Amino acid sequence: MRVEELSSYEILEKRESKDINSLCFLCRHKKTGAKVVLISNDDENKVFYAGFRTPPKDSTGAAHILEHSVLCGSKEFPVKDPFVELVKGSLNTFLNAMTYPDKTIYPVASCNDADFQNLMHVYLDAVFYPNIYEKEAVFCQEGWHYELSEEGELSLNGVVYNEMKGAFSSPDDVLEREMMRSLYPHTVYAWESGGDPQVIPELTYEEFLAFHKKYYHPSNCYIYLYGNMDMAEKLMFIDEHYLSAFDEKEIDSSIGEEPAFTQQNRVVREYPLNEEEDEEDNTYLSFNVSVGDSLDKELYVAFQILDYALCSAPGAPLKKKLTDLKVGKDVYSIYENGIRQPYFSIVAKGTSLNKEKLFLDTIKQELERLVREGFDKKALLAGINYYEFKYREADFGSYPKGLMYGLQIMDSWLYDETKPFLHIEALDTFGELKRKVSEGYFEALTDKYLLRNPHTSVVILKPHKGLAAIQEEENKKKLEDILEKMTPEERAQVKDRQELLLQFQETPDSPEDLQKIPLLTRKDLKKEANALVNEERLLGDTRLLYHPVFTNGIGYLRLIFFVKDIPREYFPYIGVLKGCLGLLNTEHYQYGDLFNEMNLVTGGMAAVNNVYANVEDSDRFSVTLELKTKALYENLGKAVELMQEILFTSDFSDTKRLYEILAEGKSRMQAQMISAGHSVAVGRALAGASVSGAVGEVLSGISFYRLISRLETHFEEEKERLTECLAQLARMIFRKENLMVDFVGEEEALKELTEPIGALEERLYACPVQREAYVPELIKRKEGFLTSGQVQYVCRAGNFRKKGLPYHGALRVLKVMLGYEYLWVNVRVKGGAYGCMCGFGRSGDSYFVSYRDPNLEKTLQIYEEAPEAISQFSADERTMTQYVIGAVSDLDVPMNPAAKGLYSLSAYMTGLTQEMLQRERDELLAAEPETMRSLAKQVKAFLNEELLCVVGSAGKIKEAQEKFDVVENLL
């Protein structure tokens, strides 16, 4: 049956979309008014989502807590955590749920037809028939609940509560939240849909249920299907199993607009700094403007280009002006177009309150100058080319293309039910914008929206030393007051609820309920390991690693320089050199012009450092400095010319520019370290497990942050040494004997590279240089790094191969079991952490880590008990199959051409062969309970190294001071 023949749906629009090579339908379910979009094409990576418009009325986080909770059991699938059962035993390529400021979306993706149907079925049941009405414990677990300790202390816990404590610990996140609130104070965007930790405990169970009852109805539902499937069959299933049971209902979920301001809104907020941090130059200043309407198709793209040309690109005029005047150490802009009324913000970070007037005056003067004199047309065209290249390539890394299209569809569909395809068809818009570059269009946009627009705000985020401790004390006092006012009956109720929650968490699902979760069999799994596509060749006199893959006319090129025998005094600066490449003036270009030229000729160019550890011995490794790009085949020659320009003519003597790069790099690294403390903790802990781990830490971890922080703080004393060091490093690294070329593309493209690479070879350094085989020392310490945050990232690490134990393919199965069973249940479900992860490297480097964790010592105890739990592991065939499928799912994520090349390159660099991959896969597929039990030795071995790193709350770390050799501030 065809979609057109379905009687329960009406087709409102049908169109061929050449832009995305798909047949698109906009439909409406007749009985309920549910909105449906179908995008049919030959993509095997199929996507489904059910989305709901969920405007918050306060900051209790009802939408967010509900997003977690509906996935904790439903009518047809009554197990406690169907989401986890699916993650463990599905071939999904994406499985998650997301809360936005005005919507909640439940997407799944899979390349396997049966698996896709199973995922869709479970998710539909979850959103329409969740167990939340029968099980208040779900609300307590995922949202919030009180806990009374044996000592009689009252505390708060809950997964979302702790997640948002982590989110509110990041000043960058707090700033963005305040920017949106400042512009739209009378709309849904004034509230925190994720939940403010101070307000979350005000949400009652009854209000939580009412939120679901109101918004989770087909009449308020947006259903999306994408890929190669029988669309009619899917729609019949959705109707017969779900939609047909409901009637159309009037639901007010409208997203109101903020009337234009008559005068600027000014907001000042504080954020916490540790006692030892410096309040000087730690203020954020932001100027924010409401920009039109999300349904303006041209403006939606045009402001991305304006953002690029005005402030985002290195050397962009407004960014440069503010940086030159030292208004901020990091100046950047944000264009948020995923809400009803998009906004544009200019931010100066690392500044002081007394520079507010200079900040605002400079913005106004520079915008007036650009309107008067005009933008650099090349910068505008570079911005257009950059975004058009991204659009045509549709490479979203590990995220399925269909998922990203689906999310972008919501940028218009949520606000106009007739316009879902508005923003996913953009080629005409890019063409129109190119034409308008010479017509003053972007100058007119600047004048209208940034200069003559009264709907603006200024948001200032000020540091307050010790605020975290003050807030912690206030929260403690608040809980003491609550406890004091509780009657004995109320205290008993808290204890009862606590015990009921624990009972709910510890009661295993019945075998009958588990059987209801649909599951593939091991026979459904591919037996062959993913093929490596590596061919060793020569390109002129240079080693070439070639990956013959169809790339639709785009070549992916890397110049890989092996970093060998670098003396001790130069080695830590390799990361600084990487951070400067492409951002300095060169012989023929100012750095801003260079960046624009790169984006006119290529789809982007960047330098990266990599440490490739040998799969059998992590103390054997290669360090590389790589310059990578992607370009149409006919532009590869020009791309290599630009790479030469960067490698051989970068001006390391420009100390003003060097300082700007360091200051911006330090600022951005700070933000990343606060928001991704788990990565920091893992990197630091593994620096004691292997030499390759130590090298990685020196080049990109806390040690590297300490280096750039010192260089930035003491720049005047350091600049001459830094300049000499970078120039010398370039001469040591960019040499003929160090170069290997890596290329992904078709055979015909290689001829485009022969001559340019030959010219590059001629310029490679050959002068004598100092040589020394420096290797960093292992950091074998138990370390606590203090932040002003309210949660922890707790990591234990080590290396089992150094204890003589082999890598086994079933360690991937163990990772699934621990990540979604032992660690999940104990660290997340019972402990309240937002996440928990583990990893077992082929070279033996391994770790456990928690994410946004309210605990520290309790989590460490759970880690310690893991080997014993694994040695006692037992499972029936169904459960074992689940874990195996989950492990295969991680391995078999669909790869685009660039990913195939990178996968093959990584194998080549680490000594991983096709035979090894097949052996590991065979071991994985054959895993049984006794296999899992035997792996307790590997876990015990890595834990025995006692490598510990915790990043987090100063209070919690100081409480556990005796567990650490070193306690110091992270920043």
N, C-alpha and C positions, 0 to 999 in steps of 0.2 A: 504493500500500500504506500502511496505517496502522501506527503504532508498535506497536499491540496485536498485529499479525499477524506481527511479526518473530520468527523462531524462535531466533535467537542471543542474544536478550536476554530477561530476565524483568522484568516491571513490578512493582516492590515497592510503589509508591504512585502514585496519580493524583488530582489535586485541582484544582478551580477556585479560583484565587486572585483574589478581588475586590479585595484591597488593591493588587495590581499589574496587575490586569486581564489575567491570563494563565492558560493551561492548563499545569499543571506535572506533570512525571513524575519519579519516582525509579526508576532502572533498574539492573540488574546484568548485566554480560556473563557469560553462563553458563560459557564455557570458561576464562576467566581471572580472573573475579571483579572486573574493572574496574568502577568506580563511575561512574554516568552520571546527570546531571541535565539535563532539558529544560525550557525555559520558552518556550512557544509563544504568540505574540501578533502584532499587526500592525506591530510596529516594524521598519522597513526596515534599521535599523542593526544588522546581525546580529553576534553575538559567539560566538567559540569559544575554549575554552582546554583545555589538558592540564596538570594540576597533579600534583605528587608530594609526598608527605610526605618531607622530607629533613632528619632530625634530625642536627645536627653532633655529632661526638665530640671535636672540638678546635677551635682557632681558626685553622686553616690556610686556611680559606675554600674548601674543596673544593666546597661547594654553589654558591657564587657563581662560581667559576672555571668550573665545569661549565655554569652558566646561560649564560655567554658562549660557551663552547666548542662546545656542541652545535649552535649556530647558524652554525658555520663549516664547513659541508659535510656531506653525508650520502650514503647509498647511491644514492638516485634523483637527488639534486641535488648532484653532487660538486664544485661550484664552491667556491672558498675562503670565500666569504661570502654564502650565500643570503639572509641577513637584509638585507644591503645591497642585493642585487639586487632584493629585494621592495620595500624602501623607495623605491628609485629608480623602480620601474616598476609600482607598485600603487596602486589607489584606496583603500587602507586608511584607516580612520578611527581605528584604533589598531593598533600593531604594536610589541611590546616583550616583555620577559621580566623577572620580578622575583624576587629572593631575599629571603625572609623568615626570621625566626629558626627556623622549623620546617617551612617548605614552600617550594617553587619553582613558579612559575606561568608558563605560556607563552600569553598571550592575543593574539588577533587580532580585528579587527572591520572590516566593510566593508558598504556599502549595495549593492554590485554583486554579483549572484549568482555569476557566473563568477569574479570576483576573490576572493570569500569562499572558494569551493571551492579555488582555487589556494593561498591563504594557509593554509588548514587542512591541505591536503595536504603542503606544504613543512614546516610545523611538526611534524606527526605523524612525518614521516620523520626530521626533525632529532632529536627526543627518543628515538626507538626505534632508529635506525640511524645515529648520527653517525660522522663520519670520524675521531674522536679516537683510535680504536684503530690506525689506519694512519698517522696524522700527528701525531707528537709535537710538531711545530712549533706546532700549534694551542695546546697546553698552554703552551708557552714564550711564545708571543705574548700570549695572553689572561691567563695566570696570572703566571708569573715566569720569569726566566732571568738568568744572569750575562752580563756583557759585559766584554771586555778591550779597553781603548783602545790606540791606537798607542803611547802613552807607557807602557803596561804597568799602568794602573790598573784595578782590578776594581770594577764597579758592578752594581747590580740594576736591572732594568726589567721591565715587564709592565703590561698595561692595568689589570687588577684591583689589582695591587700599587699602582699610582699612584692609582687611584680611592680606595682605602682609606687611603692616606697623606693624601689630601684630607679624607676623612671623619673621620680621627683628629685633624685639625687644628682641628676645631670643638669647643670645650669643651662646648657644649650637646649635641652628639651623644655626646661621651664621657660626660657625666653620665647621659644616658638609658640608655646601655649599662651603666653601673655600677649604676644603680638596679635594672634587671632582674636583673643578676647577683647583687646583694646579697640579693634576695628568693628566688631560685631557684638556689642554688649547687650543688645536686646533680641538676639537670635539664639538658636540652639548652639551656636559656636562659642557662646559665653561660658558654656559648661564643659567640664572634663568628662567625656563619654567613657574614658578608661577608668575613671574614679580617682578622686583626690583622697589619699590615705587618711587625711583628717576628717573626711566626710563619709567615706565608705561605711563606717560603723553605724551611720544613721539609717542605712537602708534596711527596711524590715523584710522579712520573708514574704509577707502579704503584698508589699509593693513590688517586690521582685516577680512574683507570680502574675501580678496585674500587668506588668510590662510585657511579659510573654503573651498573655491573653489578648492584649490590645494589638500588638504589632506583628506577631508571628501567625499571620493568617494569609491564605492564598491571595486575598484581595490586595494585600500590601507586599506581595512577593514578586521578585524578579528572577526568572528562571533562564539559564543560559546553557546552551549545548554547542560544542565546537568539535570539529574533526571529521574523521572518516567513520561514519556509523549509519545505521538505519534510523534516521531522525523520527520517522513516523512511529516506529516501534517504541522508541523511548518516550515519545509524547503520549502514546496510548497507555504505557505503563504508569506514567506520572498521573494521568487522569484517573485511570481505573483504581489504582492503589491509594491515591491521596486526594487530588483536587476534587473529585466527584463527591466526596463525603462532606464538602463544605458548600455553603451558599454565599453569594456575594454580600459583602458587608461594607458599610460606610466607615472608613477609618481615616481619622485626621492625623496624617503623619507629614503634613506639609512642612517644607523648609522655608520659613519666612525670610524676607530680605531686610537688611538694615537700611533705613533711610539715610541718604547722604548727610554727612556731618555739615554743620555750618562753621565749625571751628575745630582745630586740631585737639585730639585727646592726648593727654600726657599721663603716663603711668610709671611709677617707681616701685620696684620690688627688691627684696633682698634675697641673697642666696648664701649658703654656709661655706666658710673657709675653715680649714684646720687652724689651730692656734699658731702653728709654726709657719704658715703660709703668709705671704706679703699681700696686704690689701691694696698697696700701691699698684696702679695700672692693671687692675683685675676687674674693671667695670665693663659692662656691655652697653653700647648705645645702639638703638635701632630706629630707623625712620621707615614707616610702613604706610602703604597706600592701597586702598581698595581699587581693584582694576576691573571695571566692566562686569561682564556676565559670562558664566561658564558655557553658555549656549552661543556665544559669538565664536564661530568656527575659526575665522581668520585671526582674531585677537588671541585665541588659545595658543596658536603656534607663534604668532608674531612677538608676543611678550617673552617667549623663550629666546628668540633671536635677540631682542632688545636686552634681555638679561645678560646674554653672552657678550654683546658688543659694548655694553655699558659698564659692567662690573665683574662678571664671572671669569672672563678670560684673563690670563696674566697680561698685564700691560693695558688693560681696558681703561679708558680715560678717567672715569670716576674713581675706580679702585686705585689707580696710580696717583691721582691728585690727593686723595685722603691718606694714602701710604706715605707720599712725599712730605706731607705736612705732619707726619707722625701722629695722626689722629687715632690710629689703632695699630696693634701689631699684626692683626689679621683682619682684613676687610673683605667681606663677601656679600653676595646678594642671594635672595631666595624668591622664587616665583612659585606660589602654591596655587595650582589650577584644578585641584581635585575636590573643591567645595563650591557651593552655590555662587558665591561672590569671590572670585580669585583675589589674591593680594600679592603685592611685590614689596620686598623689604631690603633695605640696605643696612648692614650690620658692621659696626666697628667693635672688635673684641680686643681685650688687653689694653684698655684705655682708662681715662679717669673722668669723673663727673664734671670737672671744670672745663672739659673740652666739648661739652654738649653744643654750645653756641657755634664753635668753630666747625664742628661736624655738620650741623644743619645749614650754616651759611655756605660752607664749601659745596655741599650737595646742590643747593639752589643755584649758586654761581656757575658751577660746572654744567649743570643741566641747561641753564640759560645760554651758556657759550655753545654747547652742542646744538641747541635748536637754532641758534644764530648762524654758526659756522658750518654746521652739518657733521654727521658721523663720517668716519673713515669707511668708505664704501666697501673696501676689501674686508674689513672686519665684519660688516653685515653679511656679505656674501659667504665668508668663512663660517659664520654662525649658521646660516641657512644650509650650507653644504654639510656641516657637522650633523645637524639634526636630520637632514634628509638621508644621509648615509645610514644613520642609526635606524631610521624608519624602514628603509629598503632592506637592510641586512636582517632586521628583526631578531637580533641575537640578544637574548636576555639571560645569558649564562645558564644557570641550573633551572631557571624558571621556564615552564612551558610557554611557548609563544601564544598559544590559545588562551592561557590564563591571563597574560598581560593584555591581550586584546580585550578580554572580558572585563578586566578592571577598568580599562580606559573607556569602554562603552558606558560604564556607570557615571563617568564624568559629565555625560549629557542625559542619559536615559533616566537617571534618578530625578532630574528636574524637568524633563519633558518626555512623556511616555511615547511620543511620536518620533523621537530623534536619537535612537541608540547608535546609529552608524556615523554620527556627525564627526567624531574625532579619529576614527580608525581609517578613514579615507582622507589622505592628506596630500597626495601628489599634486593635485591642482592648486592647493594652498601654497605649497613650496614654490611652484612655478609662478604664481601670482605675486608672491613676496619678492622673488628675484626681480621681477619687472618693476616693482614699486620702490626698490632700493634707490633708484635714480630720480624718483619723483617726490622726495621729501616725506615719504610716508612715515618712516621711523622717527623723524624729527617731530612730525605732527603728533604721533603717539606720545612722545616724551612731553610735549607741551600740554596736551590734553589731560593725560593721566598723572603725570608726575609734578607738573608745575601749577596747573590751574585747577587742580582737584582738591576741594576742601575736605574730602573724606580721608583724612590721614591721622596717624598717631605717632607719638614718640614713646618708646618703651625703654626704660633704663633698668638694668639689673645690677645692683650694687653688692659687693662682697661684704659679708659680716663675719668677722673672725669669731669662731666659737659658737656660731648660731646653731650648729648641729647639736652641740652639747646642751644648749639652752632648750632647743626643741625636744630633745630626748628627756630632759628633766621635766618639761611641761607635760609631755605625754605620760611620763611616770606618775606625776602628781594627779593628772586627770584620771588615770586608772585607779589610783589610790582613793580619790574622791568617789569614784563610781562604786568601788568596792565597799567603802565606808557606808554609803547610802543604801547598799543592798540589804534587804531583810534576810534572815536565815533561810527562808523559803527560796528567795531569789538565788542565793549562793548555792543552795542544793540543786536548783534548776540548771545553773551553769555546770556544776559537776555532772549532773545527769546527762545534759546535752553533750558534754565532753566525752562521757563514757559511751553514749549512743553513737557518736561520730566514730570513735575508735572501734567500736563493735562493727559498725558499717564497713570501715576500712579493712578490718581484719577478717571479716566473714568471706570465705572464698565464694566465687560464683558457682552455681550448681553446674554440673556437667551438661544438664539439659539446656540451660540458658546459653552456655558457651557454644553448644552445637548449633544454636540459631544464627550465630555469626557466620555468614557465608565464607567459604575457604576454598582456595585452589588446592591442587595436590602437587606432590613433587614431580609428577609426570608432566605437569603444565610448565615446568621450568626448563629454560634453555640449558643444555648440557655443556655447550662450548663456551669457553672464555671469550671475551671481546677481543677481536683481532687487533694486533699492533700493525700500524702501517708505517714502517720505517725502511728507508732505502739509503744506504751510505753511498755517497758519490763525491765527486770533486766538481767545484765550480771555479774554473781557472785553477789556481794552486790552493784553493781553500776547501777544507772539508765541508761537505754539504750533507745535512740530514734532511732528506726529502720525504714528504708525506703525500703520496698521490691520491688526492681526494677531489671529487667534484665540488666546486665552491661557487658556481654561478658567476664567474668573472671577477671574484675578489681574491686577492692573494694575501696570505698571512705570513709575514716575514719577521724573523728575529735575527739580529746580529748578536751572537753569544760569545762573550769574552770570558775565558777561564781566568779566574783571579788566583794567581799562583805566586808563592814566595814573596809575599808582601811583608816588609819589616814591621815589627811590633808598633813603632811610633806612628805608622801610617794606617795600619789595618782598621782601626775603629772608624776612620774617616771615609771608608768605602761607601757607607750608607749616606753620608753627606754628599759625596760626589754623585751618587745616584739621584739624590733629591734636587740637584742643581741642573742636571742635563735637560736641555730643552727650555730652561727658564732663565738663561743668561743671554746677554747680547753676544752675537757672533760676528764674523768678518763682514757678512753682507746684510745682516738684519739686526734691528733692535729686538729685544726679547718678545715684545707684544706682536710685532710684525711677523716674527718667526712662528709664533703660535698660530697666527691667522693663516700663514702660508701652509703650515702643516695640515690645517683643517680644510684648506682649499684643495690640497693635493691628495690627502689621505682621509681615512675614517678615524684618525687619531694616532698619536705616537707617544710612547712612554718608556721610561727606563725602569727596570726592576732588578732587585737583587734576589738571587735564589741560592739556597743551600741544598744540594742533592746528596742525601745520605745513601750509601751503598746498602742494598736490601739485606745483605748478610752481615754487615758490620758498620754500625753507625759512627764509628771512629774513622772510617774511610769515607771521604766525601769530596764533593766539588763545590767550590763557591764560584758563582758567575755574576757578571754584570751584563745585563741584556738590554738592548734597545729594540723595541718591538713596534710594529705598525701593521696596518691593513689598508690595502688600496686596490682600486681597479687595476687589472693587469697592465693597461696602457699607462698607468701612473707610477708603476713600480720603480722605473728609472729615476723619476723626479723624487720619489720617496727616499731612495738611497742617497741622492745628492744632498737632501736635507739632513739625513743621518750623518753624512760626512761633515757637513757644516757644524753640527752639534758636537761630534766627537773630536774634531781637530781645531776648531776655531772659537770654542766657548771662552768668554773673557772672564777668567777666574780672578782678575785683578780688580774687578768692579766691586769694591767692598760695600758700597751702598746697597747694591742689589743682593749681594751675599747676605747682608744682615736681614733684608726683607724676607728672603727665602727661609732663613733660620727662624725668624720670629713667627712667620706663618706656619712653618712646619711644626714648631714647638706647640703652638696654639692648637693645631688640629690633632696632634698626637695626644695632647692632654684630654681633649674631648673624647677621642677614641678610647683612651685608657679608662676613662670613667664609665663610658657606656658599654664597653666590652671587657670588663674586669676579668672574666673567665679566660679570655685569650691571653691577657697579660700574665695571669697566674700560671697557666699551662706553660707558656714560653719560658717563664723564669724558673719554674720547677724543673723542666726538662734540660735547662742549662747545666744541671748537675748530673744528668743521666748519660750524656754522650758528648763527644767533642763537637759533633755537628749541631747538637742542641745549644752548646755554649757559643758557637759561631753565630747561629741565628739570633741569639739573645744580644750579642754585641752589635749586630747589624740592624736590629729592628725592635729590640725589647727595652726593658727598663734601663739597661746600660747605655743604649743608644739615646734614649730620652735624656739621661743625665748628661751625655756629651753635648747634645744640641742646646740643652738648657744652660750649660756652662759657657758654651761659645756665645750664646745670645746675651747672657748676663754680663760677660767680661769681653765683649766684642772688641773694644779698642785695644786691649792687651793681646788678644788672640788673632786679630785679622791678618797680620802679615804672615804669621805661621800658617794660618788656614789657607791663604792664597797659594803659598808655596807648596803646601801639602796636596791640595787638589790638583795643581798643575803636574806635580811629580807623580801622583797616582795615575793620572791620565796617561803619562808616558810609560808607566809600568804595566798598565792594563791593555791599552789599545795598540796591541802589537800583533804582528802576523802570526807568530807561533801560538797566540792565545785565542785566535778567532775560529769559530765554527758558525756556519750559516744554517738556519733552520727555516724551512719553507713548506707551507701547506697550499696546494693548488694543483692545477693541471699541467701536464707536460709542456703545453704550448707557452705557458707563462715563464718557464725557466729561461727561455731565450731573451726575455725582457730583463733578466738579471745578469746575464753573462758579462756584458760590457760595464754596467755600473759597479758590480762587485770587483771587476778587474781594476777599475779606477780607484776604488776604495783600498784595495791591496797596496797600490802604489803609495798611498798616504800613511799607511800604518807605521808606527814608530819603530825604529831599529836601533836607536841610540843605547849605549850601555846604561844599565840601571842597577841600583842597589838591590841585592837579593837576600832574603832571609825567610826560612820556613817557619813563620810564627803561628803558633796554635794557642788560642785562649785556654786558660785554666778552667776546669769544671767548677761550677758554683754549687758545692754540696752543703747547702745550709737550709735551716728551717726559718723561713722569713715571713714576717707580717708587714704588710704595707698599708699604712693608715690613710683613709680618705674621709671626707665629710659626709659620705653616704650613709644610708641607714641599713644596708644589707651587706652580705658577704659573698665572695667568690672563693670557694675553698678547694684547693688542689693538692693531691698527692701524686707523685710521679716516680718513675724509675725505669730500669731496663732489664728485661728478663733474659735476653740473649747473653748478657755478660755473666749470667749465672749458669751458662751452658745449656739453656733450654731453647728449643727450636721455635720458629714461627709455624703456626698451623692454620690452614684455611678456616677451621671452625672458630677461630678467634673472632671472626666477623659475626658468627652466630651468637657467640658469647656477648659481643657488644650489644646486639639487639636485646638479648635476654636481660642483661644488666640495665641497659638504658630504659627499658620499658617494663621491667619487672622488679628486680631487687632494688636498684637505685631509685627507680620511679616511685615505687610504693613507699620506701622508707625516707627518701630525701624530699620528694615532691609531695606525694599524697599525705603522708603523716607529718612530715617536717615542715611543709608549707613553702618550700623553695619553688621558684618559678620554673627552674629547669635543672637537669643533671645530665652529664655526658661522660663518656669514657672513650678511650682510643687505644688500640694495640697496633703499633707500627711493625712493619716487616723487619725492620732493623732492631726491634725489641723495645724501643722507646714507647712508654705507655703511661696513661694517666687516668685519674678520676677527677671530675671537677663539678662543682655546683654553680648555679646561676641565680642571682638575686635570692640569696638564701638567708633566712632570719637566724639560722643557727651557725655554730662553728664547731664546738667540741662534740656535739651530738652527731654532726655529719662525719667528723673524723672517726668516731666510733663505728659508724655504719661502714665506712671504708675498711677499717681494721677487720671487721667481721665478715667481709666479702669472701675471702678464700674458704672459710668454713662453710658459708652458705652454698658456695659453688660445689664444694666437695660433697654436699648432701643433696645436690640437685636431683630431682626426679621429674619426669614428664611423660604423659601419654603420647602416642604417635601424632595425634592432632596438634597438641601444643608444640611438639618438636618441629612438626612441619611448618607451623606458624613462624617460628624463629628462623627457620631455613629460608622461607619465602621472604621474610623481612630483610634478611642478609643479601639475598639475590637482588631484591628491589634496590638496595643501596648501590650494588655493583652495576646494575643494568639501566641506569638513567640514560635516556636517549641523548646522543651527542651530536651537536652540529659540527660542521667542518673544522672550525677553530678548536673545539673541544677534543675532537678525534686527534688532531695534530698535537695538542698539548698532552693528552693522555699517552701518546706514543713517545713524545719527547721525554716525558718524565720517566717512562720505563727505560728508555735508552740511557739516560743520565744516571739512573740508580742501579743499573745492572739487572733489571727485571726482564726475564725472557718469556716468550709465549709458553714454553714448557712449564715454567714456574706458575704462570697464571692458570694454566689448565690444571696443574696439580692442586693448587689452592682451591680452585672451584670444585674439583672432584672431592676434596676433603670436606668442603663446606656442604655439598649436596648429600654427602654420606653421614653427616653428623648425627649422633645418637646421644642419649643421656649420659652414657659412660664416657663419650668423647668430651662432653662438657665438664664432667666431674674431673677428668684428667687435667683440664686447663686451670684448675685451682692453683697448680704449681707455678704457672706463669704469673698469675695475679699475686700470689704470695711473694714470689721472687722480686717483682718490681716494687711492691710495698715495703719489702725489707730494706730497700735503699733509704727509706725514710726521708725522701725529698718532699718538703712541704712549702707551699706558698699560699698565703691568704691575702686577698686584697679586700678591704672593706672598712666597716665602721670602726672608728678609733676606740670607742667604748668596748665593743665586743673583743677586739684583738688584745686590748690592754687587760681585760678580764682573764684572758687565757695566756698571759705573758710568758708563763713558764714553759709553754709548748714551743717557744721560738728561740733561736739563737740570736736573731736580729729583728728588731722592730723599728721601723722608720717611716717617715711620710712618703707616700707614693709620689706626690708632686713637690 
